Amino acid sequence: MKPSELETMTSKQLGTWGELYACEVLKRKGYSILEHSWHHSRHGEVDIIAAQDGTIVFVEVKTRRTVQKGRPLEAITRQKYYQIRKCAAAYLTMNSNACSGVRIDAVGILAQPSGIHFRHIKEVKMYF
């Protein structure tokens, strides 16, 4: 999809596109995608659940068209981080997949007419 086509999408459509785009990039980096838009009735949603080298990775994806209201990764709040942690715990309880580790990653996508900028931060920590 061309960046110019993204301009006509609603925010929800853009978010879904960003998640699918992130899945494709992560696959190229050697990740296996286990779940996309995984929902837990009590704790909410995780955009992507992936695996790499025995580690289960819970990925939050933020996609924006401009930086007017901040860069995509700046939109991940402490509240969202803790919600992902709760979802991760629920997922791991429900899925007894043997894994050597667990982490939370973040992906920021800036989709502008000049191109698509993708940033992946591994092992996000919230210190505030």
N, C-alpha and C positions, 0 to 999 in steps of 0.2 A: 504494500500500500504506500502511496506517495504521501509525504507530509502534508501537501495541500489538501488531500482528501480528508485528513483528520480534522480540519477546520470546521467542517459541517456536522461533526458528530456531537451528540449531547455529552454531558459530563460522564454519565453512566456508560455510554458506548465507548468513550475514550478510555475510561478505566478498564473496561473489559478487554479492549484492544491491547492496552498496556500489559495486562496480565498475560494474555496469549503471546504477545511479543516477548515478554520476559521468559515465558516457558521455552520458546524457541531458542533464545540466546543461551539459557541455562543448559538446554540439551546439547547445544554445540560445545559447551564448556565441560561436558561429561556428566552432567546431572541426569538422574532418572526422575521424571515427574510422577509422583505418586497420586497427588490430588490437585485439583484446581478449584478454587472457591469452595473449600471445605467448610461446612457449617456445623456448629454445635448448638443445640437448642438453648443452652444456658449461657454459653460464653461468647458466642458470636462466630466470626468467620476468619479463616486464614486464607490469603490469596493463593499461595502455592505451598504445597508440601512436597519436598523433593528428597532425594538421597544421593549422596556422593561418598564413595569409599567407606561405606558402613555408617556414615553419619546421617541422621535425619535432620533436614533443614527446613525450618518454617520461614517463609519469605513474605514480607509485606512489600507491596508494589504501589508506588505513587506515580501517577502520570499527569503531566501538565502541558499546556500549550505555551504558556508564558511564565516569566518569573515575577510578574507584577505583584503577586501575593506571596512571593517566596519561592525558593527552589523546591522541587518535589520532595526531597528527603526531609526538608524542614517541616513538612506536614505530619510527620510521625511523632505523635505526642507520647508522653509518659503513660497516659491512660491507654492508648492504643497498644503500646509495648506490653503492658501488664495484661491486657486482654488477650494478646497473642500468646503470652506465657500460659495463661489459663487454658486456652484452646490446645496448646501443645501438650499440656499435662493430660487433658481429656483424650486427645488423640492417642497418646502413648498408652494410656490405660485401656482404651478400646482396641488397640492394634498392638498385639504382643510381638511385633517384628523385632528380631534381635538386631541391635545396633550398637556401635561402639561409641557413639556420641550424639549429642543433640545441640543444635544452635539455632539462633534467630538471625536471619540476614535481612537486608533492606535493598530494594531496587528503586532507583529514581529514573524516570524517563521524561525527558523534555522533548516534545514533538513540535518542532518549529518548521516553517517553510525552508529554512536553511539546512535542515537535516534532523535526524533523530539522535539525541544524546542519551547514552545509557550508562548509568553508574551503579555498580554492585558493591555493597559494603558487607563483608562477612563478619559474623559474630557481633551483632549490634549489642551495645550495653547502654543502659540508661542510668546515669549517675546523679540525677536530680530528684 
